Amino acid sequence: MTDEIPEVSFRQGFVLADFLAHNYRISGEVNVRSRPLADTLNDVTTDYIEIENVYVSPIQNPADLKAHYQIGSLRKDNISKVILTREEHGMSKTTTYGSYIGYTLRPVFLTVPGFEVRGLLEVAPKINIRAFMATYAERFIPITEATATVTLNPNVRFQGGIFLVNKQHVGVFCLSEEEE
Amino acid sequence: MARILVIDDDRSLLRMMKLMLEKAGHESILASSGREGIQSAIDEQPDLAIVDVMMPELSGYDVCRQLRENPNTANIPLLILTARSQPMDRQMAIDAGADDFLSKPITREDLMRHLSQLLASGATTVPRPLEPEGEPFPIGPMEGVEIPESQASVPAQDAPITDIFVEDTDRAIALPVIAVMSLRGGSGATTVAINLALGAMQHGRSCIVDLADVPGHVAVQLQLTPTTTWLNLVDAGPQPAPKQIGASLMMHASAGVAVMAAPTTYTTERPSPQTLRYVFQVLSEGFKRTVVDLPAKIDPTSEAVLRMASHVVLVVGDDLTVLQTSSESFRAIEALNLTAQLHVVLNRTRPGGVSFEEAQLALGREIEMELPYEPDQTAATAQGRPLVMSSPASMFSQNILHLARML
């Protein structure tokens, strides 16, 4: 019954993501076993992430499919950010906080090598940026409704429902005072 | 119901798409690789193709390019459905020839909505400009008319339509139009026109305009149900908007040719010569050749088209009596001073008939080409697959292709 097929998506249990390194865009499917990709990326028991149906493009011409491999492995610390179309594919949307904390979405600007990233970050109202960067427990920071432009070629722009940005690659980190 | 080709290397997605399309009343054709998809498109002539981008060996972009380059598949509406959803991916898809772009995941309702829109609009609702070639427009004979040098040398892509449009001077600039007419109905001029338009597609995108007596036979022979005709342009003034002209074209996916059909019911209305010249001018920006099927009579409309055409193909049958009595019509055509553009073609629509020499003698002038009788012609017409497509190796098709090369 097609009524049971609400959407055309990816392989069961997989998500498709764009992994951006300094010079390459790598698109591929990750078996996340129906969990958000952030769980796999932030898993400290392995430094690698396995990707299937891998397509490699140069960052200066990121639509050009230069190479294809059935399977590949990426070092997590070499990934500057991961782009996903939908927020729920990147992180769980069911996370709840104590109601007295009142987390809010704040516009954020940050740089990673070769890119400028803008989007929204969910933070506590009285956030200390230095403390945030130092104490944020996960390797990848989720930025929602995000846009990234290539620093040396602003015409090359990436968009996504969520970016997972490697904290170790962040150079500048700015947070707007205004709530979204 | 439409026949939709789905090209994706993910077999589970193919199965899912098959279910969804069939539930929506469409017929699905599945291909699990780019090469298989291209072959299916050629063999099956679907009404639309959904193409994945990320496929090994041949990417979706390559598939789109190859389908667009092949005259037999050039006008199949293409929808790219991909998980790579960045703005540059969309641009890449459009550049490769896709008509629409969707990113996964997508809801069933959204997908069906886009399919319906694309099926309704066809691959090219608006004539698309050809790649700039730097070549000037084909300039026809211009006896007695001085064309400013600046106009005569304007490259096709740079030529402003309104500047080239010359009111009341039909012969000012010949357009890339091939007019096909006969001296008498039943000579097979429409069949020749359709096959010629398809043959011309080997050298660039072509369209066919049916100005023959209404209701026209072009749509009938291509088994099209005209949803739009040139009648839509009649009330649009002397210079209809290019989009309106595009909307009056139907894409025949199987034959791979754009058709401007004649109305299905009789009407005394005809586009004015000024409108026709403007329409052909706009069409020439998107189509390398426009083949016009004219009625078997010299009326003001056909006279105007004959004057503005760069080539006139006059189709004569092999009936001796008709050939002998055609001299009057010939004189009318010769009075238009079309000698340089005229190509007389003897079309045999039955076995036997007069010999080539006898036909020339009866007609009183040289016949340039003979199109032999083909027993499969009737079946090809009945199936809506003209001989140039269904039997390209036949002598009829070979001669048509030769004629298309010449013109």
HADDOCK unambig.tbl for C-alpha pairs under 7 A between the chains (distance, minus, plus):
assign (segid A and resid 2 and name CA) (segid B and resid 19 and name CA) 6.02 0.50 0.50
assign (segid A and resid 2 and name CA) (segid B and resid 20 and name CA) 5.29 0.50 0.50
assign (segid A and resid 2 and name CA) (segid B and resid 23 and name CA) 6.50 0.50 0.50
assign (segid A and resid 6 and name CA) (segid B and resid 107 and name CA) 5.79 0.50 0.50
assign (segid A and resid 6 and name CA) (segid B and resid 108 and name CA) 5.58 0.50 0.50
assign (segid A and resid 7 and name CA) (segid B and resid 105 and name CA) 6.48 0.50 0.50
assign (segid A and resid 7 and name CA) (segid B and resid 106 and name CA) 5.31 0.50 0.50
assign (segid A and resid 7 and name CA) (segid B and resid 107 and name CA) 3.91 0.50 0.50
assign (segid A and resid 7 and name CA) (segid B and resid 108 and name CA) 4.87 0.50 0.50
assign (segid A and resid 8 and name CA) (segid B and resid 104 and name CA) 6.37 0.50 0.50
assign (segid A and resid 8 and name CA) (segid B and resid 105 and name CA) 5.38 0.50 0.50
assign (segid A and resid 8 and name CA) (segid B and resid 106 and name CA) 5.27 0.50 0.50
assign (segid A and resid 8 and name CA) (segid B and resid 107 and name CA) 6.16 0.50 0.50
assign (segid A and resid 8 and name CA) (segid B and resid 108 and name CA) 6.60 0.50 0.50
assign (segid A and resid 9 and name CA) (segid B and resid 104 and name CA) 5.43 0.50 0.50
assign (segid A and resid 9 and name CA) (segid B and resid 105 and name CA) 4.21 0.50 0.50
assign (segid A and resid 9 and name CA) (segid B and resid 106 and name CA) 6.60 0.50 0.50
assign (segid A and resid 16 and name CA) (segid B and resid 83 and name CA) 6.70 0.50 0.50
assign (segid A and resid 63 and name CA) (segid B and resid 88 and name CA) 5.75 0.50 0.50
assign (segid A and resid 63 and name CA) (segid B and resid 89 and name CA) 5.14 0.50 0.50
assign (segid A and resid 63 and name CA) (segid B and resid 92 and name CA) 6.42 0.50 0.50
assign (segid A and resid 68 and name CA) (segid B and resid 56 and name CA) 6.44 0.50 0.50
assign (segid A and resid 158 and name CA) (segid B and resid 86 and name CA) 5.85 0.50 0.50
assign (segid A and resid 159 and name CA) (segid B and resid 86 and name CA) 6.28 0.50 0.50
